[in-house]
Amino acid sequence: MHARITGTGSYLPPTALTNNDLVARGVDTSDEWIVERTGIRCRHIADAGQQASDLALAASLNAIGTAGISAEKIDLIILATSTPDYIFPSTACLLQSKLGISGAAAFDIQAVCSGFAYALTMAEKFIQSGSHRCALVVGTEVFSRILDWNDRGTCVLFGDGAGAVILEASEEPGILASALHADGSQHGILEVPGNICGGKVVGQPFVKMDGPAVFKFAVKVLAEVAQEVLDRAGMSAAAIDWLIPHQANIRIIQSTAKKLGLPMGRVVTTVDRHGNTSAASIPLALDAAVRDGRIKRGDTLMLEGVGGGFTWGAVLLKF
């Protein structure tokens, strides 16, 4: 039994925030500074009434429509997010309710920017086991809610959005190989070190990041995990039609492509207009390239992400 993506979908909140908009808000930065260091020119910000499940719903409906199925066919929902609607119930269960379905297993996973790679890998294992046949896999984030807008080292990087895929049982190969890793000893270089106790925030409720350390770590592990997955599949990097990496920083993306010997013309990038949307960035980029015609059926794709935890992972698949 194989698992193959049959539909993709995405959603970006309508409010776009450019670098110059940030400057106008009083952030001590400039468009040139941000673009040179990150490649980001714009990001989308959720409206006050929009939650992660709302973004996920729009992306999921797009994916369901593309797959040509009814929502009732879904028997598994795995949702990756670091910015859930509530402490509980899970955002996956809230999404299930908004889709108007019930009975399917539904749960969240938290692996930050690697979340979609984790979720897709888990869904494939469920389908491969024979216990489930149609999974909705979602990455959705409202990172704007956990940003300190006075910290130019973080507030310029992140945006909100959601991406989703339908993964179905298939006789044809879909996911070819995957690998997931974590190193909890590195948690301090990227974290939100806060929690709620007695109705009050304890600690720091905003993103804190050691940028140079994150850059160095990400460049190393992304190249390593991509090669690990290729080795598991018995393939070389030359077989990759499209690399779809986590959209954190254009320099990280360029370095990873160079290490794999791939030209940037075979790399999907949306970081310039989406910013870093954490668990949503890979499915957002995937859907963008599917809808503009770059990615076609039969293409070999490498999806990979790295995020706080520290976590990282990659999935090699035939689209």
C-alpha positions as CSV (number, residue, x, y, z in Angstrom):
1,M,0.0,0.0,0.0
2,H,1.3,3.4,-1.0
3,A,0.2,7.0,-0.1
4,R,0.0,9.7,-2.7
5,I,-1.0,13.3,-2.7
6,T,-4.2,13.8,-4.7
7,G,-5.0,17.4,-3.8
8,T,-3.3,20.6,-2.5
9,G,-4.7,23.8,-1.1
10,S,-3.6,27.0,0.6
11,Y,-4.8,30.2,2.2
12,L,-3.2,33.5,3.0
13,P,-5.0,36.2,5.1
14,P,-5.9,39.2,2.9
15,T,-3.9,41.7,5.0
16,A,-0.4,42.0,3.5
17,L,2.4,43.7,5.4
18,T,5.4,45.0,3.5
19,N,8.8,45.8,4.8
20,N,8.0,49.5,4.3
21,D,4.8,49.0,6.3
22,L,6.9,47.7,9.2
23,V,9.1,50.8,9.0
24,A,6.1,53.0,9.0
25,R,4.9,51.2,12.2
26,G,8.1,52.2,13.9
27,V,10.2,49.0,13.6
28,D,13.9,50.0,13.5
29,T,14.8,48.5,10.1
30,S,14.6,49.1,6.4
31,D,13.4,47.3,3.3
32,E,17.0,46.9,2.1
33,W,18.2,45.5,5.4
34,I,15.4,42.8,5.5
35,V,15.7,41.8,1.8
36,E,19.5,41.6,1.9
37,R,19.5,39.3,5.0
38,T,16.4,37.2,4.5
39,G,14.9,37.7,1.0
40,I,11.6,38.7,2.6
41,R,9.6,41.6,1.1
42,C,6.1,40.9,2.4
43,R,4.1,38.7,4.7
44,H,0.4,38.2,5.5
45,I,-1.2,38.9,8.8
46,A,-4.4,37.3,10.1
47,D,-7.2,39.6,11.0
48,A,-8.2,39.9,14.7
49,G,-11.1,37.5,14.3
50,Q,-9.1,34.8,12.4
51,Q,-7.8,31.8,14.2
52,A,-5.5,29.0,13.0
53,S,-8.5,26.7,12.4
54,D,-10.1,29.4,10.1
55,L,-7.0,29.5,8.0
56,A,-6.8,25.7,8.0
57,L,-10.4,25.5,6.9
58,A,-9.9,27.6,3.8
59,A,-6.8,25.7,2.8
60,S,-8.4,22.3,3.5
61,L,-11.5,23.2,1.3
62,N,-9.1,24.1,-1.5
63,A,-7.3,20.8,-1.2
64,I,-10.5,18.8,-1.0
65,G,-11.8,20.5,-4.1
66,T,-8.5,19.8,-6.0
67,A,-8.6,16.2,-5.0
68,G,-12.2,15.9,-6.2
69,I,-13.5,14.2,-3.0
70,S,-16.1,14.9,-0.4
71,A,-15.0,15.8,3.1
72,E,-16.8,12.7,4.4
73,K,-14.2,10.5,2.7
74,I,-11.5,11.9,5.1
75,D,-10.7,9.3,7.9
76,L,-7.7,11.0,9.4
77,I,-6.8,14.7,10.1
78,I,-3.2,15.6,11.2
79,L,-2.7,19.3,11.8
80,A,0.7,20.8,12.4
81,T,0.8,24.1,14.3
82,S,2.7,26.1,17.0
83,T,-0.2,28.6,17.3
84,P,-3.3,26.6,18.1
85,D,-6.7,28.2,18.7
86,Y,-6.9,26.9,22.3
87,I,-4.8,24.9,24.8
88,F,-7.5,22.2,24.0
89,P,-9.4,20.9,22.2
90,S,-6.9,20.4,19.4
91,T,-7.1,22.7,16.4
92,A,-7.5,19.5,14.3
93,C,-10.8,18.8,16.1
94,L,-12.0,22.4,15.6
95,L,-11.2,22.1,11.9
96,Q,-13.1,18.8,11.8
97,S,-16.1,20.5,13.3
98,K,-15.9,23.4,10.8
99,L,-15.7,20.9,7.9
100,G,-18.9,19.4,9.2
101,I,-17.6,15.8,9.6
102,S,-17.1,13.5,12.5
103,G,-15.7,10.1,13.4
104,A,-12.3,10.4,11.7
105,A,-9.2,10.5,14.0
106,A,-8.0,14.1,14.4
107,F,-5.0,15.5,16.3
108,D,-2.4,18.2,16.4
109,I,1.4,17.8,16.3
110,Q,3.9,20.4,17.4
111,A,7.3,20.4,15.6
112,V,7.3,24.1,14.7
113,C,8.7,24.7,11.2
114,S,9.2,21.0,10.6
115,G,5.6,20.3,11.5
116,F,4.4,19.6,8.0
117,A,7.2,17.2,7.3
118,Y,6.4,15.4,10.5
119,A,2.6,15.3,9.8
120,L,3.0,14.1,6.3
121,T,5.3,11.3,7.3
122,M,2.9,10.2,10.1
123,A,-0.1,10.2,7.8
124,E,1.8,8.1,5.3
125,K,2.5,5.5,8.0
126,F,-1.2,5.3,9.0
127,I,-2.1,4.7,5.3
128,Q,0.7,2.3,4.8
129,S,-0.5,0.2,7.7
130,G,-3.9,-0.1,6.2
131,S,-5.8,1.5,9.1
132,H,-6.7,4.6,7.1
133,R,-7.2,5.5,3.5
134,C,-7.7,9.2,3.2
135,A,-5.8,11.8,5.3
136,L,-6.1,15.6,5.5
137,V,-2.7,16.9,6.4
138,V,-2.5,20.6,7.3
139,G,0.0,23.2,8.4
140,T,-1.5,26.4,9.8
141,E,0.0,29.3,11.8
142,V,-0.9,32.7,13.2
143,F,2.7,33.6,14.3
144,S,1.8,37.2,14.3
145,R,0.2,36.6,17.7
146,I,3.5,35.6,19.3
147,L,5.8,38.3,17.9
148,D,7.4,41.1,19.8
149,W,6.9,43.9,17.3
150,N,9.8,45.9,18.9
151,D,12.2,43.0,18.2
152,R,13.4,43.6,14.6
153,G,15.4,40.3,14.7
154,T,12.1,38.3,14.8
155,C,9.1,40.4,13.9
156,V,10.3,41.0,10.3
157,L,10.6,37.2,9.6
158,F,7.3,35.6,10.3
159,G,3.8,35.6,8.7
160,D,0.5,33.8,8.9
161,G,-1.1,31.3,6.5
162,A,-2.1,27.7,6.0
163,G,-1.5,24.9,3.5
164,A,-3.1,21.5,3.2
165,V,-2.9,18.3,1.2
166,I,-5.1,15.2,0.7
167,L,-3.1,12.0,1.0
168,E,-4.8,8.9,-0.2
169,A,-4.1,5.2,-0.4
170,S,-2.8,4.3,-3.9
171,E,-1.4,1.4,-5.8
172,E,1.1,3.7,-7.4
173,P,4.1,4.9,-5.4
174,G,3.7,8.3,-3.9
175,I,5.9,9.0,-0.8
176,L,9.2,7.3,-1.6
177,A,11.2,7.9,1.6
178,S,11.2,10.1,4.7
179,A,13.3,10.9,7.7
180,L,12.6,12.8,10.9
181,H,15.0,14.0,13.6
182,A,15.2,16.2,16.7
183,D,17.8,17.5,19.1
184,G,16.2,18.9,22.2
185,S,19.5,20.2,23.6
186,Q,19.3,23.0,21.0
187,H,15.9,24.3,22.2
188,G,17.3,27.5,23.4
189,I,18.3,28.9,20.0
190,L,14.7,29.2,18.9
191,E,11.8,29.1,21.4
192,V,8.8,30.8,23.0
193,P,9.7,30.2,26.7
194,G,6.4,31.0,28.2
195,N,3.3,29.2,29.5
196,I,0.0,29.9,31.4
197,C,-0.3,29.2,35.1
198,G,-3.2,30.4,37.2
199,G,-4.6,32.5,34.4
200,K,-1.4,34.4,33.9
201,V,1.5,34.3,31.4
202,V,4.6,32.9,33.1
203,G,7.9,33.5,31.3
204,Q,8.2,35.0,27.8
205,P,5.3,34.7,25.4
206,F,7.2,35.9,22.3
207,V,9.5,34.3,19.8
208,K,13.1,34.4,20.9
209,M,15.9,33.5,18.4
210,D,19.6,33.3,18.1
211,G,19.7,34.0,14.4
212,P,23.4,33.1,13.6
213,A,23.0,29.8,15.6
214,V,19.8,28.9,13.8
215,F,21.3,29.7,10.4
216,K,24.4,27.5,11.0
217,F,22.3,24.6,12.4
218,A,19.7,24.8,9.6
219,V,22.2,24.8,6.8
220,K,23.9,21.7,8.2
221,V,20.9,19.5,8.9
222,L,18.9,20.3,5.8
223,A,21.6,19.1,3.5
224,E,22.2,16.0,5.7
225,V,18.5,15.0,5.9
226,A,18.0,15.5,2.2
227,Q,20.9,13.2,1.4
228,E,19.7,10.7,4.0
229,V,16.3,10.5,2.3
230,L,17.8,10.2,-1.1
231,D,20.0,7.3,0.1
232,R,17.0,5.5,1.6
233,A,15.2,5.8,-1.8
234,G,18.3,4.7,-3.7
235,M,18.3,7.9,-5.7
236,S,20.6,10.9,-6.4
237,A,19.9,14.6,-6.1
238,A,19.8,14.7,-9.9
239,A,16.4,12.9,-9.7
240,I,14.8,15.8,-7.9
241,D,12.6,17.8,-10.2
242,W,11.7,20.3,-7.4
243,L,13.1,21.1,-4.0
244,I,10.5,22.6,-1.7
245,P,12.2,23.7,1.5
246,H,10.9,25.4,4.5
247,Q,10.7,29.1,3.7
248,A,12.7,30.7,6.5
249,N,15.5,32.6,4.8
250,I,16.7,32.8,1.2
251,R,20.3,32.3,2.2
252,I,19.5,29.0,3.9
253,I,17.5,27.9,0.9
254,Q,20.4,28.9,-1.5
255,S,23.0,27.1,0.7
256,T,20.9,23.9,0.8
257,A,20.4,23.9,-3.0
258,K,24.1,24.4,-3.6
259,K,25.0,21.5,-1.3
260,L,22.6,19.3,-3.2
261,G,24.0,20.5,-6.5
262,L,20.6,21.9,-7.6
263,P,20.1,25.1,-9.5
264,M,17.8,27.7,-8.0
265,G,15.6,27.2,-11.0
266,R,14.5,23.9,-9.6
267,V,13.8,25.3,-6.1
268,V,10.4,26.6,-5.1
269,T,10.6,29.8,-3.2
270,T,7.8,31.9,-1.7
271,V,9.8,33.4,1.2
272,D,9.9,36.8,-0.5
273,R,6.1,37.2,-0.4
274,H,5.0,34.9,2.5
275,G,7.8,35.3,5.0
276,N,8.3,32.4,7.4
277,T,4.9,30.8,8.0
278,S,6.4,27.9,10.1
279,A,4.5,24.7,9.6
280,A,2.5,26.2,6.8
281,S,5.4,27.2,4.6
282,I,6.0,23.9,2.8
283,P,2.4,23.2,1.8
284,L,1.9,26.9,0.9
285,A,4.9,26.7,-1.4
286,L,3.8,23.3,-2.8
287,D,0.3,24.6,-3.6
288,A,1.7,27.7,-5.2
289,A,3.9,25.7,-7.6
290,V,1.1,23.2,-8.4
291,R,-1.4,26.0,-9.2
292,D,1.0,28.0,-11.4
293,G,1.8,24.8,-13.4
294,R,5.5,24.4,-12.4
295,I,4.8,21.1,-10.6
296,K,3.2,18.4,-12.7
297,R,2.0,14.9,-12.1
298,G,5.0,12.5,-12.1
299,D,7.5,15.0,-10.8
300,T,9.8,14.0,-8.0
301,L,9.7,16.4,-5.1
302,M,11.9,16.9,-2.0
303,L,10.1,18.5,0.9
304,E,12.2,19.5,3.9
305,G,12.0,21.6,7.0
306,V,13.8,22.6,10.2
307,G,12.4,24.3,13.2
308,G,12.5,25.0,16.9
309,G,13.0,22.0,19.2
310,F,15.3,21.6,17.4
311,T,13.5,19.4,14.8
312,W,14.2,18.6,11.2
313,G,12.9,16.2,8.5
314,A,12.5,15.5,4.8
315,V,10.0,13.7,2.6
316,L,10.8,12.5,-1.0
317,L,7.8,11.8,-3.1
318,K,6.4,11.3,-6.6
319,F,3.7,13.8,-7.2
